[in-house]
Amino acid sequence: MHWDLDGVMLWLRVTARFSGIFLAASLAVPALALLWPSSFTRWMASNRHRFTLLFAFSHTLHLGGVMALVSLRPAQFFSRSGLVVLIGGGLGYVLIYYLAGMAFLRRKNPEMRDAKMQTVSSYILWAAFTLAFSIGLPRNPWIYAPLAAIMLFALAVRIFAKHTAAARQRLDQLHAA
């Protein structure tokens, strides 16, 4: 198969956008199930590992596009600034595959709680995607505004659920006293 630069760039944009949506879903679903309990949100929360695996799969396809781009423009990637991007991206993939590994473990043990490293990894990746989508806003707001909004919504739901759960716990303690 022959890749041209335009085709590779389209591939990279599409896979990054799908990856961001899967990451946002993986991040938001436990909070959604807490805030809006329904059969659908409980199903989403119980299948969170699948969203994480879809995120890893989609971004693995993205990695294939990155490798195609490197083969088309090797000088660009093996320059000083290009190496910074490759190293940073490589570290991002380490986090992605860590989350995927933990998602496989969760399939075997659905009651397993997230490790702090999973939470930190998710937030680091969330920040990278949110920044990338936000930077794209001036270029194409019709595409990047909804993507940035989805990422911000995922964070807002997590924060709101955390504060709501803490408030419920304090209220329960007051009633028990």
CYANA upper distance limits for C-alpha pairs under 8 A (distance plus 0.5 A):
  3 TRP  CA      7 GLY  CA      6.69
  3 TRP  CA      8 VAL  CA      6.82
  3 TRP  CA     68 ALA  CA      7.81
  4 ASP  CA      8 VAL  CA      6.76
  4 ASP  CA     72 LEU  CA      8.37
  5 LEU  CA      9 MET  CA      6.63
  5 LEU  CA     69 LEU  CA      7.66
  5 LEU  CA     72 LEU  CA      7.66
  6 ASP  CA     10 LEU  CA      6.70
  7 GLY  CA     11 TRP  CA      6.67
  8 VAL  CA     12 LEU  CA      6.66
  8 VAL  CA     65 GLY  CA      6.38
  8 VAL  CA     68 ALA  CA      7.38
  8 VAL  CA     69 LEU  CA      6.93
  9 MET  CA     13 ARG  CA      6.73
  9 MET  CA     65 GLY  CA      8.32
  9 MET  CA     69 LEU  CA      8.39
 10 LEU  CA     14 VAL  CA      6.67
 11 TRP  CA     15 THR  CA      6.58
 11 TRP  CA     62 HIS  CA      7.75
 11 TRP  CA     65 GLY  CA      6.86
 12 LEU  CA     16 ALA  CA      6.46
 12 LEU  CA     62 HIS  CA      6.12
 12 LEU  CA     65 GLY  CA      6.29
 12 LEU  CA     66 VAL  CA      7.69
 13 ARG  CA     17 ARG  CA      6.69
 14 VAL  CA     18 PHE  CA      6.79
 15 THR  CA     19 SER  CA      6.47
 15 THR  CA     58 SER  CA      6.43
 15 THR  CA     59 HIS  CA      6.96
 15 THR  CA     61 LEU  CA      7.24
 15 THR  CA     62 HIS  CA      5.79
 16 ALA  CA     20 GLY  CA      6.64
 16 ALA  CA     58 SER  CA      8.18
 16 ALA  CA     59 HIS  CA      7.22
 16 ALA  CA     62 HIS  CA      6.99
 17 ARG  CA     21 ILE  CA      6.93
 17 ARG  CA    147 LEU  CA      7.89
 18 PHE  CA     22 PHE  CA      6.81
 18 PHE  CA     55 PHE  CA      8.20
 18 PHE  CA     58 SER  CA      7.29
 19 SER  CA     23 LEU  CA      6.59
 19 SER  CA     54 LEU  CA      8.15
 19 SER  CA     55 PHE  CA      5.41
 19 SER  CA     56 ALA  CA      8.04
 19 SER  CA     58 SER  CA      5.93
 19 SER  CA     59 HIS  CA      6.26
 20 GLY  CA     24 ALA  CA      6.58
 20 GLY  CA     55 PHE  CA      7.93
 20 GLY  CA    126 TRP  CA      8.42
 20 GLY  CA    129 PHE  CA      6.72
 20 GLY  CA    147 LEU  CA      8.12
 20 GLY  CA    151 MET  CA      8.08
 21 ILE  CA     25 ALA  CA      6.69
 21 ILE  CA     55 PHE  CA      8.49
 21 ILE  CA    147 LEU  CA      7.95
 21 ILE  CA    150 ILE  CA      7.78
 21 ILE  CA    151 MET  CA      8.21
 22 PHE  CA     26 SER  CA      6.64
 22 PHE  CA     51 PHE  CA      6.01
 22 PHE  CA     52 THR  CA      7.26
 22 PHE  CA     54 LEU  CA      6.93
 22 PHE  CA     55 PHE  CA      5.46
 23 LEU  CA     27 LEU  CA      6.63
 23 LEU  CA     51 PHE  CA      7.57
 23 LEU  CA     52 THR  CA      6.99
 23 LEU  CA     55 PHE  CA      6.20
 23 LEU  CA    122 SER  CA      8.40
 23 LEU  CA    126 TRP  CA      7.68
 24 ALA  CA     28 ALA  CA      6.49
 24 ALA  CA    126 TRP  CA      7.85
 24 ALA  CA    150 ILE  CA      7.32
 24 ALA  CA    151 MET  CA      6.15
 24 ALA  CA    154 ALA  CA      6.05
 25 ALA  CA     29 VAL  CA      6.31
 25 ALA  CA     48 ARG  CA      8.38
 25 ALA  CA     51 PHE  CA      7.01
 25 ALA  CA    154 ALA  CA      7.70
 26 SER  CA     48 ARG  CA      6.02
 26 SER  CA     49 HIS  CA      7.87
 26 SER  CA     51 PHE  CA      5.73
 26 SER  CA     52 THR  CA      6.08
 27 LEU  CA    122 SER  CA      7.55
 27 LEU  CA    154 ALA  CA      6.84
 27 LEU  CA    155 LEU  CA      8.20
 27 LEU  CA    158 ARG  CA      8.14
 28 ALA  CA     32 LEU  CA      6.61
 28 ALA  CA    154 ALA  CA      5.28
 28 ALA  CA    155 LEU  CA      7.62
 28 ALA  CA    157 VAL  CA      6.87
 28 ALA  CA    158 ARG  CA      6.61
 29 VAL  CA     33 ALA  CA      6.63
 29 VAL  CA     41 THR  CA      7.34
 29 VAL  CA     44 MET  CA      6.55
 29 VAL  CA     45 ALA  CA      5.63
 29 VAL  CA     48 ARG  CA      7.27
 30 PRO  CA     34 LEU  CA      6.91
 30 PRO  CA     44 MET  CA      8.43
 30 PRO  CA     45 ALA  CA      5.58
 30 PRO  CA     48 ARG  CA      8.24
 31 ALA  CA     35 LEU  CA      6.61
 31 ALA  CA    157 VAL  CA      6.56
 31 ALA  CA    158 ARG  CA      5.81
 31 ALA  CA    161 ALA  CA      5.85
 31 ALA  CA    162 LYS  CA      8.22
 32 LEU  CA     36 TRP  CA      6.13
 32 LEU  CA     37 PRO  CA      7.86
 32 LEU  CA     41 THR  CA      6.74
 32 LEU  CA     45 ALA  CA      8.50
 32 LEU  CA    157 VAL  CA      7.27
 32 LEU  CA    158 ARG  CA      8.45
 32 LEU  CA    161 ALA  CA      8.18
 33 ALA  CA     37 PRO  CA      5.39
 33 ALA  CA     38 SER  CA      7.55
 33 ALA  CA     41 THR  CA      5.19
 33 ALA  CA     42 ARG  CA      5.86
 33 ALA  CA     44 MET  CA      8.22
 33 ALA  CA     45 ALA  CA      6.79
 34 LEU  CA    161 ALA  CA      7.19
 35 LEU  CA    161 ALA  CA      6.60
 36 TRP  CA     41 THR  CA      7.59
 37 PRO  CA     41 THR  CA      6.62
 37 PRO  CA     42 ARG  CA      7.08
 38 SER  CA     42 ARG  CA      6.54
 39 SER  CA     43 TRP  CA      6.51
 40 PHE  CA     44 MET  CA      6.66
 41 THR  CA     45 ALA  CA      6.58
 42 ARG  CA     46 SER  CA      6.56
 43 TRP  CA     47 ASN  CA      6.63
 44 MET  CA     48 ARG  CA      6.45
 46 SER  CA    110 PRO  CA      7.96
 47 ASN  CA     51 PHE  CA      7.60
 48 ARG  CA     52 THR  CA      6.96
 49 HIS  CA     53 LEU  CA      6.64
 49 HIS  CA    100 ALA  CA      8.43
 49 HIS  CA    103 ALA  CA      5.16
 49 HIS  CA    104 PHE  CA      7.68
 49 HIS  CA    106 ARG  CA      7.13
 49 HIS  CA    107 ARG  CA      7.41
 50 ARG  CA     54 LEU  CA      6.50
 50 ARG  CA    103 ALA  CA      7.92
 51 PHE  CA     55 PHE  CA      6.58
 52 THR  CA     56 ALA  CA      6.79
 52 THR  CA     99 LEU  CA      7.49
 52 THR  CA    100 ALA  CA      6.70
 52 THR  CA    103 ALA  CA      7.01
 53 LEU  CA     57 PHE  CA      6.51
 53 LEU  CA    100 ALA  CA      5.99
 53 LEU  CA    103 ALA  CA      7.21
 54 LEU  CA     58 SER  CA      6.41
 55 PHE  CA     59 HIS  CA      6.58
 56 ALA  CA     60 THR  CA      6.50
 56 ALA  CA     96 ILE  CA      6.47
 56 ALA  CA     97 TYR  CA      7.14
 56 ALA  CA    100 ALA  CA      6.67
 57 PHE  CA     61 LEU  CA      6.92
 58 SER  CA     62 HIS  CA      6.85
 59 HIS  CA     63 LEU  CA      6.61
 60 THR  CA     64 GLY  CA      6.96
 61 LEU  CA     65 GLY  CA      7.13
 62 HIS  CA     66 VAL  CA      6.82
 63 LEU  CA     67 MET  CA      6.70
 64 GLY  CA     68 ALA  CA      6.78
 65 GLY  CA     69 LEU  CA      6.62
 66 VAL  CA     70 VAL  CA      6.63
 67 MET  CA     71 SER  CA      6.75
 68 ALA  CA     72 LEU  CA      6.83
 69 LEU  CA     73 ARG  CA      6.51
 69 LEU  CA     74 PRO  CA      8.37
 70 VAL  CA     74 PRO  CA      5.42
 70 VAL  CA     76 GLN  CA      8.30
 70 VAL  CA     77 PHE  CA      6.79
 73 ARG  CA     77 PHE  CA      7.40
 74 PRO  CA     78 PHE  CA      6.63
 75 ALA  CA     79 SER  CA      6.66
 76 GLN  CA     82 GLY  CA      6.48
 77 PHE  CA     81 SER  CA      8.09
 77 PHE  CA     82 GLY  CA      4.59
 77 PHE  CA     83 LEU  CA      6.51
 77 PHE  CA     85 VAL  CA      8.38
 77 PHE  CA     86 LEU  CA      7.74
 78 PHE  CA     82 GLY  CA      6.05
 78 PHE  CA     83 LEU  CA      6.16
 79 SER  CA     83 LEU  CA      6.58
 80 ARG  CA     84 VAL  CA      7.17
 81 SER  CA     85 VAL  CA      7.15
 82 GLY  CA     86 LEU  CA      6.74
 83 LEU  CA     87 ILE  CA      6.46
 84 VAL  CA     88 GLY  CA      6.52
 85 VAL  CA     89 GLY  CA      6.36
 86 LEU  CA     90 GLY  CA      6.38
 87 ILE  CA     91 LEU  CA      6.74
 88 GLY  CA     92 GLY  CA      6.81
 89 GLY  CA     93 TYR  CA      6.81
 90 GLY  CA     94 VAL  CA      6.89
 91 LEU  CA     95 LEU  CA      7.04
 92 GLY  CA     96 ILE  CA      6.75
 92 GLY  CA    125 LEU  CA      7.45
 93 TYR  CA     97 TYR  CA      6.53
 94 VAL  CA     98 TYR  CA      6.58
 95 LEU  CA     99 LEU  CA      6.72
 95 LEU  CA    121 SER  CA      6.31
 95 LEU  CA    125 LEU  CA      8.24
 96 ILE  CA    100 ALA  CA      6.73
 96 ILE  CA    121 SER  CA      8.32
 96 ILE  CA    125 LEU  CA      8.38
 97 TYR  CA    101 GLY  CA      6.53
 98 TYR  CA    102 MET  CA      6.77
 98 TYR  CA    118 GLN  CA      8.38
 99 LEU  CA    103 ALA  CA      6.59
 99 LEU  CA    118 GLN  CA      6.78
 99 LEU  CA    121 SER  CA      7.98
 99 LEU  CA    122 SER  CA      8.28
100 ALA  CA    104 PHE  CA      6.83
101 GLY  CA    105 LEU  CA      6.96
102 MET  CA    106 ARG  CA      6.66
102 MET  CA    118 GLN  CA      8.37
103 ALA  CA    107 ARG  CA      6.91
104 PHE  CA    108 LYS  CA      7.45
105 LEU  CA    109 ASN  CA      6.83
106 ARG  CA    110 PRO  CA      5.48
106 ARG  CA    111 GLU  CA      7.97
106 ARG  CA    112 MET  CA      6.63
114 ASP  CA    118 GLN  CA      6.53
114 ASP  CA    119 THR  CA      7.34
115 ALA  CA    119 THR  CA      7.19
116 LYS  CA    120 VAL  CA      6.65
117 MET  CA    121 SER  CA      6.37
118 GLN  CA    122 SER  CA      6.53
119 THR  CA    123 TYR  CA      6.76
120 VAL  CA    124 ILE  CA      6.67
121 SER  CA    125 LEU  CA      6.71
122 SER  CA    126 TRP  CA      6.43
123 TYR  CA    127 ALA  CA      6.51
124 ILE  CA    128 ALA  CA      6.85
125 LEU  CA    129 PHE  CA      6.71
126 TRP  CA    130 THR  CA      6.45
126 TRP  CA    151 MET  CA      7.63
127 ALA  CA    131 LEU  CA      6.45
128 ALA  CA    132 ALA  CA      6.67
129 PHE  CA    133 PHE  CA      6.57
129 PHE  CA    151 MET  CA      8.30
130 THR  CA    134 SER  CA      6.46
130 THR  CA    148 ALA  CA      6.25
130 THR  CA    151 MET  CA      6.44
130 THR  CA    152 LEU  CA      7.97
131 LEU  CA    135 ILE  CA      6.53
132 ALA  CA    136 GLY  CA      6.86
133 PHE  CA    137 LEU  CA      7.14
133 PHE  CA    144 TYR  CA      5.93
133 PHE  CA    145 ALA  CA      8.06
133 PHE  CA    147 LEU  CA      6.86
133 PHE  CA    148 ALA  CA      5.87
134 SER  CA    144 TYR  CA      7.27
134 SER  CA    145 ALA  CA      7.90
134 SER  CA    148 ALA  CA      6.35
136 GLY  CA    140 ASN  CA      6.78
136 GLY  CA    141 PRO  CA      7.80
136 GLY  CA    144 TYR  CA      6.33
137 LEU  CA    141 PRO  CA      5.02
137 LEU  CA    142 TRP  CA      8.50
137 LEU  CA    143 ILE  CA      8.24
137 LEU  CA    144 TYR  CA      5.64
137 LEU  CA    145 ALA  CA      6.55
140 ASN  CA    144 TYR  CA      6.64
141 PRO  CA    145 ALA  CA      5.64
142 TRP  CA    146 PRO  CA      7.69
143 ILE  CA    147 LEU  CA      7.36
144 TYR  CA    148 ALA  CA      6.45
145 ALA  CA    149 ALA  CA      6.48
146 PRO  CA    150 ILE  CA      6.59
147 LEU  CA    151 MET  CA      6.90
148 ALA  CA    152 LEU  CA      6.69
149 ALA  CA    153 PHE  CA      6.41
150 ILE  CA    154 ALA  CA      6.74
151 MET  CA    155 LEU  CA      7.07
152 LEU  CA    156 ALA  CA      6.59
153 PHE  CA    157 VAL  CA      6.52
154 ALA  CA    158 ARG  CA      6.82
155 LEU  CA    159 ILE  CA      6.70
156 ALA  CA    160 PHE  CA      6.48
157 VAL  CA    161 ALA  CA      6.45
158 ARG  CA    162 LYS  CA      6.65
159 ILE  CA    163 HIS  CA      6.80
160 PHE  CA    164 THR  CA      6.46
161 ALA  CA    165 ALA  CA      6.39
162 LYS  CA    166 ALA  CA      6.67
163 HIS  CA    167 ALA  CA      6.57
164 THR  CA    168 ARG  CA      6.60
165 ALA  CA    169 GLN  CA      6.65
166 ALA  CA    170 ARG  CA      6.75
167 ALA  CA    171 LEU  CA      6.61
168 ARG  CA    172 ASP  CA      6.58
169 GLN  CA    173 GLN  CA      6.71
170 ARG  CA    174 LEU  CA      6.75
171 LEU  CA    175 HIS  CA      6.77
172 ASP  CA    176 ALA  CA      6.60
173 GLN  CA    177 ALA  CA      6.74
